Structures are given as structure tokens and as C-alpha cells.
Amino acid sequence: MGLVILFIFFSVPEMACGSITGYIHDLMRHPIVGVSVTYIHDGHSIESDTTDENGLFHIDQMGLGESQTQHEMITMQPGYPNPFIPQILLKFTIQEPGQLFVYNLLGQRVDHSSTLPPGTYQAVWGGLDGKGYARPAGIYFFRIVTKSSAVTRKVTMLNRGSSARLTVEHIPAQEEACRIPLSLELRFSHPDIADTSLALPCDDIGVPIAVTLNRRPRFHTACLDTQIILGDTLRVNLSTMVDNDSDTDFMVDDSRITLTSDSLLEFVSLIPGISIAILKAYDGIDPTLTDTMRIRITISPEQNYDVIVYGSTSAGVMTAIGIARMGRSVLLLSQDSHLGGMTSSGLGMTDIGNKVAIGGLAREFYQRVFNYYLQDSVWDYEERTDYSFASDWAADSTWWRFEPHVAEQVFRNMVAEAGISVVYDERLNFDDGVQKETNRIVSLVMESGLVVSGRMFIDATYEGDLMALSGVSYIVGREANSVYGETLNGVQTERAIYHQFDLPVDPYVIMGDTKSSLLPGIHPGGAGIEGSSDKRIQAYNFRLCLTDVPSNRQPFEKPADYDSLQYELLLRYYDAGFAKIPWLPAQMPNRKTDTNNAQAVSTDFIGMNYDYPDGDYSTRERIIRQHRVYVQGLLWTLANHPRVPEAIRTEVSRWGLAMDEFMDNDNWPRQLYVREARRMVSEYVMTEQNCRGLKLAPESVGLAAYGMDSHHTQRYVNQAGQVRNEGDVEVHGFPPYPISYRSLVPRENECGNLLVPTCLSASHIAYSSIRMEPVFMILGESAGIAAAIAVRDSITVQQVAYPSLREQLLANGQRLDPLENHIVGSQESQ
């Protein structure tokens, strides 16, 4: 006997209204009559129907209009003013990040909260505004605003009482109402079947579907056949048989998955052309997860993209937008659940050398940031006019310093406006992730089993994984000066004068005992021959978003894996008389920072990243974790260790992680700052001569304008028995220079349909200048336009005619030619 066949139609035109229609059959396709199907919202029955003689049920008009959506995304209970409580108490729940604002009868904002993550909260307000002024009793309005909803409630303040400022306290999860506010939940009930539910929660990437299969013990076999229809663009068909007495194989495309008697099948991403499902198998009634895997669901009609962009860095985002604006279909594959790479992960201090060199989509990005900060409502912790860099405010209507969440929101807005399909949390399969025919990529295979096909491909990652798996030549490390006739490449001890030990520090665990071990991070032997090659790469770190606002500050915590020996060099440096804070906090809006490396021992974890570029995912995750623990321990040490001067401990303790940033990652930056990994080696290699203007790169696709800036690569012991850093090179002062299109494309015999805007063909020292985020955006857009032209003309990327490409780049606002005059920008080391 069969349980059910759920043949579901789900349609929500423009998210305004919709209907659910389904057929319930037994295993032999006979209709089951009299099954009660109920649509549940907030635990209450909203609509219901009973299957007719054909097994058909139909629930209409589910009420997903604007007011309903707002009500579901934000739940605000009545305020509680009374003569015995001199404050307004308000409880509310939000399902996405939002803010609470207080307005008076004139519509003037008198107080507001910081950005709050999803959850349930209780707000308390006693009439004191953000500037310390007491407000009179009377009528006020509490307004909660999220990215998609807003709800306003009138409240009455009876008296000023304690004149408290607005505070918002999170109510722990166990005290929250047990419900799914924005969801469509169906419950099926019939004497012959166990109660079965179908939940359809909505999110911002589509409509995930979760089907819970429950059956009575006497049923031995069940069949699930589901079809989901979203508008006219997407149809998913899925069939499988389930035997309650044994495990059953689940077939999707050519993949075989075992489906046990109690399983949950969850569609987590539905977009035109691609669907991903997660199969979670549970052991009987015990809800202990025993297995999880991802599978690809066949979608009809199948969509083949013109261009596949791998990597959602700032370059990847601009690449995809450039392609979409050229009228070509594009899929953006993100390795995580965010957009923007380092630009949205703490690197808000934009170092560019010359702002005039930035054009196209990159300039549009900074103009959109400018427009964002024009709004008074976004200045939560200071006034715009009080911001130290307000004097630069109106320059070209662009803004070059910003908070991380602002950058990501700008990227997301641009992607949405371009109508780009994005699939998140997908990484290349390192075993067979790139399928090629002769010298062309045909498809990519993700770890999840997802397969995507396209005509052109772009590697916009910081690591160059797609490039490497495609068989393209690359290098890791520093070339010798002799390779390209350079002077700043290879081992550099003579120029390593910045971020250096200015006082003698003993490198041995037992001070003065050369037979004892070296302290962590110091390698035995000297630095190497000056100007010679090695496999070392410049140090990584995290760009920290800190704040000194007490209500938005998370104090520095001591990590569980804290190792005091990692900081012995710093402590000995303080013992020797060093008296500075080893960080560089560039000021961002709302009293936040982009804090970077500075001094001899700082946030750069020198020498601990050599295995990262060619490492597998587990190796990289280990290195990322080590960097995070190191920097967390450094911050705690600076704030608490007794060997750190008291004045420094006091100042560092004023700061903490910004609580309204990276809220899904414990306020820690999501992206490790991978300053350099693999670099392609193609027919044209950008070198020091290009940076200095001694050699003009042909076929310009954009300008770079920052100095040659390499961080340290190693720590060693010099002949005097003291620890030294090596590898830092900071040479500035030259004009913007062009970057060649030929440095973005591999050799044609290696791959004819791949472009690489981030791990481009450049020597180590030239790459140290090119690697700035605005340049990555510029190169990403140019690579996307070249890919669109190659698709249009059915040619390889190497065959793209430069005059045609140049014409389109200039039409898009790119700036390609060297400038007569240049402005030397910030000397901050990136």
C-alpha cells in the first residue's frame, strides 16, 4: 500500500497572491478521497480543503501581499505604558536584520537602535534621545525597518520617569514563540496515513521546499512524485519509491542516493536553470541527523549560460554585471553565502593612488556608496558632518571609505538590478571539477555534484582554482630579479625597512641559548640570497572592523586555543622599549575602523600561509582557522597581558569587534585577506617595468595606480643573532599605468574560453601593485565584456579583436590610457 503521491503546483505571481493545488494518490495512482489539507500560518488554520473524488485539493489566495509579508517579517506587539512604569516597553520579532526608530508627532527621528540580527527583542525607552535630551510626554511612533518590510506602531509616553535612552535587549531563543513567521505550511490528515506536513518557507533566493515523509508502520511502500512550478520559467519533476522495510535507492540524473524510511528532502535553491536539493536522512523517530548530501535536480527547460563566473569577489560581481549589461546570460557561482570578497569583508579603506584612474562599474560602486551615506538615517553612531573625512565628501560624488555591510548591500543591489542568477555555497570539485574538450572548458563540477555548463568561463577567485584545474600555467612565490630584469623581486632584505624590528629581540625560546628552539614563526637559516627566487608569499591577515562605541562593541576575547608563545616576540619587543600599538586603524563611518597590519609584530601572520595557494579545502580551512586564532589572541594580549604597557592595554581595551558587522560569523571578518596566491603565466607578464612606466603594456583594459607594496614573507635570524622580517617592499610615486588584456587570458593552446582577472599574469612585485580591490573590479568588468564579445562572435578569448574591445570598454566608462598628471595617494600598506 502506498502513502501518497503529492503532485504540487505552487504559484505566487509577483509575490502578491497564490494558490496550492495538489493530487493525493495511492501507489497504484488511485485517488485518496477525504484527505484533509490545511494551510497553517502562525500555528492557526488559515485555509483548508478536502480532496475530492479525483484526489484533488485546492487552496486559493494565500495572502502574500505587501501587508501580509510585512506582518510576517516583522511582528510588533502593543506597547505597555502605564502610570507605574515610567518607560515604554515594546516586544517585537524580526526575521531579517533591521533597526528600531523612534519618531515624534512631527515625524522627526528622536532615537534609534543599531542594526539588529533576526530574533525576538524587548525595547525600553524612557524619552531620552541619542544626544541626551529628554523628550516630553505624549504620542510617539516606534517604527521597525528591515530590508524588505516596515511596521509602525503609535505609543504613548506618560511621563519621562528615568529619562532612559532607547535600549533593545535580545530575548533568548527558548523564550521566543515557536513558529515560522513567513511560511506556507500544509498539513495532511487521513485515517490511512500518518499526519504529513509540507512546509514552504520563503527566502531571498527563491522558494525552498521541505517535504517530510511520514507513514504508518503498516505501510511498506510509498511513492513521492512532486512537481513545483514557479511562474512560467521553472519546472522541477522528481520521482522516487520508498520501501519502509528497507532502504531504497534514489535516482537523480545519474546519481544514486539511498533514501531511508524516514527522510527529509529539502530544496534549498530554485533559480532558472539550476536547482540544488539536500537529502537529510533520519534514523526512525530519533531526529538525529545521520547523513546529508547535495544532489542536482533536473530542470526543464534546461538553460545553458553564455558565461559562468566562478568567485563572488568584487571582481566576480563586476564581471557578472558587465556581462549581463551586454545582454548575455551569466551565472555567478559563489564559494560562500556572500558577495564582494575583501571589499565587503573589512577592507573599507580604499587605497588607489589616483582616483581618476578608476572608471566603469568600479566608479559606479563608489558612487553608490556615496549615495548611501547621503542618508541621515544610516549614521547610527555619529553625524556625517562629524566624520573626520567629511571634507572629502563631495569629491566626484564618490565615497572611498565604508562599512562592510554597506559594501555587500551595494553589491547585492547591483546584482539584483542586473537580474543575475547567483548560486551560493558552491566550491569546485578538486578531483574532476573542470571538464574540457581539447582546449575549451565545457562544464564545471561542484563538490555538491552540481554541474554547470557555459560557453565562456571566468576565474574571479583570489586563489585561481578554476585556472589551475583548467591546466593553465601558473606560479606561486617570488621570481628572481633576473627572470624579468627587475630590481624589487625575490628575496628583499635591504629594502625591508618598514614594519621591522627597530630594537634587538632575541629569537630563541630560552633567551641567549642558541641551542634552544626558535620561537614560533621564525625559520632556521638566513633570509636567502638577495634578489633570488623562492616559494614564499606575502603574509595574510584579517582586516578588522572595530568600534569604540560601547553599545556596539564586542570586547576582545581570549581564544580557546590561545598559545602565549605565539606572542613572545611582541612581548620581548615591549620589554626592549617598544611603545606603540601594532595596528593601523583607518577610520570608517559610524565610529568603526578598517584595522590593518603595522609594526614588526602585528595582524600579519608572517610565514604561515605557504601551503594555502595549492592546498585543498581542508588545508586552507586549517590555515584560516590558525590565522583567526592568532589575530584573536593578539588582540586579547594587547588588551590584557601584564607585559604590555598599561597605556596600550587601556587604549586597546576601548575597542572591540563591531557587533552589527559579520553577524553570521561572530562579528569576525568572513574572508581571510589572501593578498597573493597563484599567478597565471601567459604570453604577457606584467612586471616592475610596467609599474614604473618604463614599459607600456599593450592593449590596455584598465589602469592600476597604487605603489608596489609587498608585505613581509618570512622571519629569520640575522648574523647578529636577532630576529628580522623580510619581504616588505613599499615603492610609491609613479603614475597610473595600463594593464594588458594579454595578461588576463591564458595561452590559447592551454585554454581558449577562460579569462582570469584576479590571479592575472604578473610577477610577484608587479602583482603587489595591481592587487588592489578597485583594480580587481576594473579588470573583472573588462574580462566580462571580452567574454561577451567572444560569445557574440563565437571565437576564443585570445581572438577577441582589441579595437572592438577597446571601443566597448570606453563606451562603458573604463579608463584605459596613462594620465599626464598623477596624484600619489595614501601610503598605507595594504
Solvent accessible surface area in square Angstrom, and as a share of the most:
residue,aa,sasa,rsa
1,M,137,0.61
2,G,5,0.05
3,L,1,0.01
4,V,7,0.04
5,I,4,0.02
6,L,3,0.01
7,F,64,0.27
8,I,6,0.03
9,F,62,0.26
10,F,2,0.01
11,S,39,0.25
12,V,18,0.11
13,P,78,0.49
14,E,169,0.76
15,M,94,0.42
16,A,51,0.40
17,C,44,0.27
18,G,6,0.06
19,S,27,0.17
20,I,0,0.00
21,T,25,0.14
22,G,0,0.00
23,Y,66,0.25
24,I,0,0.00
25,H,29,0.13
26,D,37,0.19
27,L,47,0.23
28,M,136,0.61
29,R,137,0.50
30,H,109,0.49
31,P,57,0.36
32,I,24,0.12
33,V,84,0.48
34,G,36,0.35
35,V,0,0.00
36,S,47,0.30
37,V,0,0.00
38,T,24,0.14
39,Y,2,0.01
40,I,9,0.05
41,H,15,0.07
42,D,43,0.22
43,G,59,0.57
44,H,125,0.56
45,S,78,0.51
46,I,82,0.42
47,E,75,0.34
48,S,71,0.46
49,D,48,0.25
50,T,73,0.42
51,T,4,0.02
52,D,50,0.26
53,E,123,0.55
54,N,85,0.43
55,G,0,0.00
56,L,52,0.26
57,F,1,0.00
58,H,82,0.37
59,I,4,0.02
60,D,70,0.36
61,Q,110,0.49
62,M,8,0.04
63,G,33,0.31
64,L,2,0.01
65,G,22,0.22
66,E,133,0.60
67,S,90,0.58
68,Q,56,0.25
69,T,35,0.21
70,Q,44,0.19
71,H,94,0.42
72,E,3,0.02
73,M,18,0.08
74,I,2,0.01
75,T,33,0.19
76,M,14,0.06
77,Q,73,0.32
78,P,76,0.48
79,G,18,0.17
80,Y,113,0.43
81,P,45,0.28
82,N,50,0.26
83,P,100,0.63
84,F,182,0.76
85,I,58,0.29
86,P,51,0.32
87,Q,41,0.18
88,I,0,0.00
89,L,42,0.21
90,L,1,0.00
91,K,61,0.26
92,F,2,0.01
93,T,20,0.12
94,I,1,0.00
95,Q,62,0.27
96,E,15,0.07
97,P,57,0.36
98,G,4,0.04
99,Q,28,0.12
100,L,0,0.00
101,F,14,0.06
102,V,0,0.00
103,Y,55,0.21
104,N,20,0.10
105,L,122,0.61
106,L,145,0.72
107,G,51,0.49
108,Q,99,0.44
109,R,78,0.28
110,V,8,0.04
111,D,3,0.02
112,H,24,0.11
113,S,12,0.08
114,S,27,0.17
115,T,30,0.17
116,L,17,0.08
117,P,52,0.33
118,P,69,0.43
119,G,11,0.10
120,T,3,0.02
121,Y,6,0.02
122,Q,67,0.30
123,A,0,0.00
124,V,32,0.18
125,W,0,0.00
126,G,0,0.00
127,G,0,0.00
128,L,43,0.21
129,D,7,0.04
130,G,39,0.37
131,K,138,0.58
132,G,47,0.45
133,Y,138,0.52
134,A,52,0.41
135,R,65,0.24
136,P,84,0.53
137,A,52,0.40
138,G,27,0.26
139,I,54,0.27
140,Y,7,0.03
141,F,59,0.25
142,F,0,0.00
143,R,87,0.32
144,I,1,0.00
145,V,52,0.30
146,T,11,0.07
147,K,130,0.55
148,S,69,0.44
149,S,5,0.03
150,A,19,0.15
151,V,34,0.20
152,T,64,0.37
153,R,78,0.28
154,K,128,0.54
155,V,6,0.03
156,T,48,0.28
157,M,2,0.01
158,L,79,0.40
159,N,60,0.31
160,R,113,0.41
161,G,49,0.47
162,S,72,0.46
163,S,31,0.20
164,A,29,0.23
165,R,103,0.38
166,L,17,0.09
167,T,81,0.47
168,V,36,0.21
169,E,119,0.53
170,H,87,0.39
171,I,20,0.10
172,P,59,0.37
173,A,75,0.58
174,Q,153,0.68
175,E,108,0.48
176,E,48,0.21
177,A,69,0.53
178,C,141,0.84
179,R,70,0.25
180,I,97,0.49
181,P,8,0.05
182,L,30,0.15
183,S,6,0.04
184,L,1,0.00
185,E,43,0.19
186,L,0,0.00
187,R,115,0.42
188,F,3,0.01
189,S,53,0.34
190,H,27,0.12
191,P,109,0.69
192,D,57,0.29
193,I,1,0.00
194,A,18,0.14
195,D,99,0.51
196,T,4,0.03
197,S,36,0.23
198,L,2,0.01
199,A,24,0.19
200,L,1,0.00
201,P,41,0.26
202,C,23,0.14
203,D,72,0.38
204,D,103,0.54
205,I,53,0.27
206,G,23,0.22
207,V,12,0.07
208,P,15,0.09
209,I,4,0.02
210,A,21,0.16
211,V,3,0.02
212,T,48,0.28
213,L,10,0.05
214,N,45,0.23
215,R,25,0.09
216,R,88,0.32
217,P,116,0.73
218,R,122,0.44
219,F,2,0.01
220,H,93,0.42
221,T,28,0.17
222,A,6,0.04
223,C,19,0.11
224,L,5,0.03
225,D,32,0.17
226,T,4,0.02
227,Q,25,0.11
228,I,2,0.01
229,I,27,0.14
230,L,35,0.17
231,G,45,0.43
232,D,127,0.66
233,T,85,0.49
234,L,2,0.01
235,R,89,0.32
236,V,0,0.00
237,N,86,0.44
238,L,8,0.04
239,S,68,0.44
240,T,12,0.07
241,M,87,0.39
242,V,2,0.01
243,D,46,0.24
244,N,41,0.21
245,D,101,0.52
246,S,61,0.40
247,D,88,0.46
248,T,30,0.17
249,D,64,0.33
250,F,1,0.00
251,M,90,0.40
252,V,10,0.06
253,D,74,0.38
254,D,141,0.73
255,S,55,0.36
256,R,151,0.55
257,I,10,0.05
258,T,63,0.37
259,L,4,0.02
260,T,36,0.21
261,S,30,0.19
262,D,40,0.21
263,S,7,0.04
264,L,34,0.17
265,L,6,0.03
266,E,41,0.18
267,F,1,0.00
268,V,32,0.18
269,S,11,0.07
270,L,6,0.03
271,I,18,0.09
272,P,58,0.37
273,G,7,0.07
274,I,5,0.02
275,S,0,0.00
276,I,3,0.02
277,A,0,0.00
278,I,23,0.12
279,L,5,0.03
280,K,51,0.22
281,A,7,0.05
282,Y,55,0.21
283,D,94,0.49
284,G,37,0.35
285,I,176,0.90
286,D,75,0.39
287,P,113,0.71
288,T,73,0.42
289,L,93,0.46
290,T,82,0.48
291,D,64,0.33
292,T,65,0.38
293,M,71,0.32
294,R,75,0.27
295,I,8,0.04
296,R,52,0.19
297,I,2,0.01
298,T,74,0.43
299,I,8,0.04
300,S,63,0.40
301,P,92,0.58
302,E,134,0.60
303,Q,75,0.33
304,N,94,0.48
305,Y,7,0.03
306,D,21,0.11
307,V,0,0.00
308,I,0,0.00
309,V,0,0.00
310,Y,0,0.00
311,G,0,0.00
312,S,9,0.06
313,T,8,0.05
314,S,0,0.00
315,A,0,0.00
316,G,0,0.00
317,V,0,0.00
318,M,0,0.00
319,T,0,0.00
320,A,0,0.00
321,I,0,0.00
322,G,1,0.01
323,I,0,0.00
324,A,22,0.17
325,R,124,0.45
326,M,50,0.22
327,G,68,0.65
328,R,71,0.26
329,S,39,0.25
330,V,7,0.04
331,L,0,0.00
332,L,0,0.00
333,L,0,0.00
334,S,0,0.00
335,Q,49,0.22
336,D,60,0.31
337,S,46,0.29
338,H,33,0.15
339,L,2,0.01
340,G,0,0.00
341,G,15,0.14
342,M,1,0.00
343,T,2,0.01
344,S,4,0.03
345,S,3,0.02
346,G,3,0.02
347,L,8,0.04
348,G,2,0.02
349,M,13,0.06
350,T,14,0.08
351,D,3,0.02
352,I,16,0.08
353,G,7,0.07
354,N,5,0.03
355,K,70,0.30
356,V,69,0.39
357,A,2,0.02
358,I,5,0.03
359,G,1,0.01
360,G,16,0.15
361,L,6,0.03
362,A,0,0.00
363,R,21,0.08
364,E,39,0.17
365,F,0,0.00
366,Y,1,0.00
367,Q,65,0.29
368,R,59,0.22
369,V,0,0.00
370,F,18,0.08
371,N,82,0.42
372,Y,53,0.20
373,Y,0,0.00
374,L,76,0.38
375,Q,85,0.38
376,D,104,0.54
377,S,48,0.31
378,V,19,0.11
379,W,9,0.03
380,D,19,0.10
381,Y,37,0.14
382,E,28,0.13
383,E,81,0.36
384,R,58,0.21
385,T,114,0.66
386,D,100,0.52
387,Y,5,0.02
388,S,77,0.50
389,F,62,0.26
390,A,29,0.23
391,S,109,0.70
392,D,64,0.33
393,W,32,0.11
394,A,78,0.61
395,A,46,0.36
396,D,89,0.46
397,S,54,0.35
398,T,1,0.00
399,W,6,0.02
400,W,18,0.06
401,R,38,0.14
402,F,3,0.01
403,E,3,0.01
404,P,6,0.03
405,H,66,0.30
406,V,1,0.00
407,A,0,0.00
408,E,15,0.07
409,Q,71,0.31
410,V,8,0.05
411,F,0,0.00
412,R,68,0.25
413,N,61,0.31
414,M,0,0.00
415,V,8,0.05
416,A,76,0.59
417,E,116,0.52
418,A,28,0.22
419,G,66,0.63
420,I,16,0.08
421,S,24,0.15
422,V,16,0.09
423,V,2,0.01
424,Y,37,0.14
425,D,68,0.35
426,E,2,0.01
427,R,68,0.25
428,L,0,0.00
429,N,37,0.19
430,F,55,0.23
431,D,136,0.70
432,D,75,0.39
433,G,1,0.01
434,V,22,0.12
435,Q,71,0.31
436,K,70,0.30
437,E,116,0.52
438,T,133,0.77
439,N,39,0.20
440,R,82,0.30
441,I,4,0.02
442,V,57,0.33
443,S,10,0.06
444,L,0,0.00
445,V,24,0.14
446,M,1,0.00
447,E,86,0.39
448,S,20,0.13
449,G,37,0.36
450,L,3,0.01
451,V,55,0.32
452,V,5,0.03
453,S,47,0.30
454,G,10,0.10
455,R,89,0.33
456,M,3,0.01
457,F,0,0.00
458,I,0,0.00
459,D,0,0.00
460,A,0,0.00
461,T,0,0.00
462,Y,13,0.05
463,E,13,0.06
464,G,0,0.00
465,D,2,0.01
466,L,0,0.00
467,M,0,0.00
468,A,21,0.16
469,L,59,0.29
470,S,2,0.01
471,G,54,0.52
472,V,5,0.03
473,S,40,0.26
474,Y,77,0.29
475,I,45,0.23
476,V,20,0.11
477,G,0,0.00
478,R,3,0.01
479,E,10,0.04
480,A,18,0.14
481,N,30,0.15
482,S,100,0.64
483,V,85,0.49
484,Y,64,0.24
485,G,52,0.50
486,E,10,0.05
487,T,70,0.41
488,L,1,0.00
489,N,0,0.00
490,G,1,0.01
491,V,2,0.01
492,Q,4,0.02
493,T,42,0.24
494,E,134,0.60
495,R,99,0.36
496,A,1,0.01
497,I,112,0.57
498,Y,100,0.38
499,H,35,0.16
500,Q,11,0.05
501,F,7,0.03
502,D,114,0.59
503,L,63,0.31
504,P,95,0.59
505,V,4,0.02
506,D,28,0.15
507,P,0,0.00
508,Y,29,0.11
509,V,56,0.32
510,I,103,0.52
511,M,123,0.55
512,G,62,0.60
513,D,51,0.26
514,T,97,0.57
515,K,193,0.82
516,S,22,0.14
517,S,78,0.50
518,L,41,0.21
519,L,2,0.01
520,P,42,0.26
521,G,29,0.28
522,I,13,0.07
523,H,45,0.20
524,P,105,0.66
525,G,52,0.50
526,G,48,0.46
527,A,9,0.07
528,G,54,0.52
529,I,139,0.71
530,E,71,0.32
531,G,11,0.11
532,S,33,0.21
533,S,66,0.43
534,D,30,0.15
535,K,147,0.62
536,R,57,0.21
537,I,0,0.00
538,Q,0,0.00
539,A,0,0.00
540,Y,0,0.00
541,N,0,0.00
542,F,3,0.01
543,R,0,0.00
544,L,0,0.00
545,C,3,0.02
546,L,1,0.00
547,T,0,0.00
548,D,25,0.13
549,V,10,0.06
550,P,94,0.59
551,S,89,0.57
552,N,1,0.01
553,R,63,0.23
554,Q,44,0.20
555,P,86,0.54
556,F,22,0.09
557,E,120,0.54
558,K,107,0.45
559,P,17,0.11
560,A,112,0.87
561,D,99,0.51
562,Y,41,0.16
563,D,65,0.34
564,S,62,0.40
565,L,70,0.35
566,Q,54,0.24
567,Y,3,0.01
568,E,26,0.12
569,L,7,0.04
570,L,1,0.00
571,L,3,0.01
572,R,15,0.06
573,Y,2,0.01
574,Y,13,0.05
575,D,90,0.46
576,A,47,0.37
577,G,51,0.49
578,F,18,0.07
579,A,75,0.59
580,K,118,0.50
581,I,39,0.20
582,P,0,0.00
583,W,20,0.07
584,L,67,0.33
585,P,58,0.37
586,A,11,0.09
587,Q,58,0.26
588,M,2,0.01
589,P,0,0.00
590,N,2,0.01
591,R,93,0.34
592,K,0,0.00
593,T,5,0.03
594,D,1,0.00
595,T,0,0.00
596,N,0,0.00
597,N,9,0.04
598,A,7,0.05
599,Q,49,0.22
600,A,2,0.02
601,V,3,0.02
602,S,1,0.01
603,T,1,0.00
604,D,3,0.02
605,F,15,0.06
606,I,6,0.03
607,G,18,0.17
608,M,67,0.30
609,N,0,0.00
610,Y,76,0.29
611,D,92,0.47
612,Y,7,0.02
613,P,1,0.01
614,D,85,0.44
615,G,10,0.09
616,D,71,0.37
617,Y,23,0.09
618,S,76,0.49
619,T,29,0.17
620,R,11,0.04
621,E,78,0.35
622,R,92,0.34
623,I,4,0.02
624,I,57,0.29
625,R,134,0.49
626,Q,68,0.30
627,H,0,0.00
628,R,57,0.21
629,V,32,0.19
630,Y,10,0.04
631,V,0,0.00
632,Q,41,0.18
633,G,0,0.00
634,L,1,0.01
635,L,2,0.01
636,W,54,0.19
637,T,0,0.00
638,L,0,0.00
639,A,12,0.10
640,N,67,0.34
641,H,31,0.14
642,P,107,0.67
643,R,89,0.33
644,V,1,0.00
645,P,49,0.31
646,E,121,0.54
647,A,79,0.61
648,I,12,0.06
649,R,66,0.24
650,T,86,0.50
651,E,58,0.26
652,V,0,0.00
653,S,57,0.37
654,R,101,0.37
655,W,37,0.13
656,G,0,0.00
657,L,10,0.05
658,A,0,0.00
659,M,91,0.41
660,D,7,0.03
661,E,1,0.01
662,F,6,0.03
663,M,58,0.26
664,D,94,0.49
665,N,41,0.21
666,D,102,0.53
667,N,16,0.08
668,W,4,0.01
669,P,2,0.01
670,R,70,0.26
671,Q,37,0.17
672,L,2,0.01
673,Y,10,0.04
674,V,7,0.04
675,R,4,0.01
676,E,1,0.01
677,A,0,0.00
678,R,19,0.07
679,R,0,0.00
680,M,1,0.00
681,V,35,0.20
682,S,4,0.02
683,E,133,0.60
684,Y,34,0.13
685,V,26,0.15
686,M,0,0.00
687,T,13,0.07
688,E,6,0.03
689,Q,42,0.19
690,N,2,0.01
691,C,0,0.00
692,R,86,0.31
693,G,54,0.52
694,L,133,0.66
695,K,110,0.47
696,L,121,0.60
697,A,5,0.04
698,P,62,0.39
699,E,51,0.23
700,S,10,0.06
701,V,0,0.00
702,G,0,0.00
703,L,2,0.01
704,A,0,0.00
705,A,11,0.09
706,Y,4,0.02
707,G,4,0.04
708,M,0,0.00
709,D,0,0.00
710,S,0,0.00
711,H,2,0.01
712,H,6,0.03
713,T,0,0.00
714,Q,1,0.00
715,R,16,0.06
716,Y,22,0.08
717,V,25,0.14
718,N,47,0.24
719,Q,196,0.87
720,A,78,0.60
721,G,26,0.25
722,Q,53,0.23
723,V,1,0.01
724,R,70,0.26
725,N,2,0.01
726,E,0,0.00
727,G,1,0.01
728,D,1,0.00
729,V,2,0.01
730,E,35,0.16
731,V,33,0.19
732,H,46,0.20
733,G,44,0.42
734,F,24,0.10
735,P,53,0.33
736,P,4,0.03
737,Y,6,0.02
738,P,5,0.03
739,I,0,0.00
740,S,0,0.00
741,Y,1,0.00
742,R,53,0.20
743,S,0,0.00
744,L,0,0.00
745,V,5,0.03
746,P,2,0.01
747,R,79,0.29
748,E,62,0.28
749,N,124,0.63
750,E,32,0.14
751,C,0,0.00
752,G,0,0.00
753,N,1,0.00
754,L,0,0.00
755,L,0,0.00
756,V,0,0.00
757,P,0,0.00
758,T,1,0.00
759,C,1,0.00
760,L,0,0.00
761,S,0,0.00
762,A,2,0.01
763,S,0,0.00
764,H,4,0.02
765,I,0,0.00
766,A,0,0.00
767,Y,5,0.02
768,S,0,0.00
769,S,0,0.00
770,I,0,0.00
771,R,7,0.03
772,M,5,0.02
773,E,11,0.05
774,P,3,0.02
775,V,9,0.05
776,F,6,0.03
777,M,0,0.00
778,I,2,0.01
779,L,0,0.00
780,G,0,0.00
781,E,3,0.01
782,S,0,0.00
783,A,0,0.00
784,G,0,0.00
785,I,0,0.00
786,A,0,0.00
787,A,0,0.00
788,A,2,0.01
789,I,3,0.02
790,A,0,0.00
791,V,3,0.02
792,R,124,0.45
793,D,63,0.33
794,S,87,0.56
795,I,43,0.22
796,T,17,0.10
797,V,0,0.00
798,Q,24,0.11
799,Q,101,0.45
800,V,3,0.02
801,A,56,0.44
802,Y,35,0.13
803,P,102,0.64
804,S,39,0.25
805,L,0,0.00
806,R,70,0.25
807,E,125,0.56
808,Q,53,0.24
809,L,0,0.00
810,L,84,0.42
811,A,81,0.62
812,N,47,0.24
813,G,37,0.36
814,Q,5,0.02
815,R,85,0.31
816,L,3,0.02
817,D,69,0.36
818,P,64,0.41
819,L,49,0.25
820,E,167,0.75
821,N,127,0.65
822,H,69,0.31
823,I,116,0.59
824,V,73,0.42
825,G,27,0.26
826,S,44,0.28
827,Q,89,0.40
828,E,22,0.10
829,S,4,0.03
830,Q,2,0.01
